[in-house]
Amino acid sequence: MTYVADPTAALDVPCVLLRPDGHVAWIGDDQRDLDDHRSRWFGKPTN
């Protein structure tokens, strides 16, 4: 399912990561949840 955010509307979610094209990449409850999923989109850290 694809979700696109309306930049003029307020989002009623605790945390959201939007791609530059307005697609919702992630919705979660807190930053730690995003940290756990970040490697899924960006790969493993290299250092």
Secondary structure as the mmCIF struct_conf table of DSSP 4:
data_model
#
loop_
_struct_conf.conf_type_id
_struct_conf.id
_struct_conf.beg_label_comp_id
_struct_conf.beg_label_asym_id
_struct_conf.beg_label_seq_id
_struct_conf.end_label_comp_id
_struct_conf.end_label_asym_id
_struct_conf.end_label_seq_id
STRN STRN1 VAL A 4 VAL A 4
TURN_TY1_P TURN_TY1_P1 PRO A 7 THR A 8
BEND BEND1 ALA A 9 ALA A 9
BEND BEND2 VAL A 13 PRO A 14
STRN STRN2 CYS A 15 LEU A 18
TURN_TY1_P TURN_TY1_P2 PRO A 20 ASP A 21
BEND BEND3 GLY A 22 GLY A 22
STRN STRN3 HIS A 23 HIS A 23
STRN STRN4 VAL A 24 GLY A 28
BEND BEND4 ASP A 29 ASP A 30
HELX_RH_AL_P HELX_RH_AL_P1 GLN A 31 PHE A 42
BEND BEND5 LYS A 44 LYS A 44
#
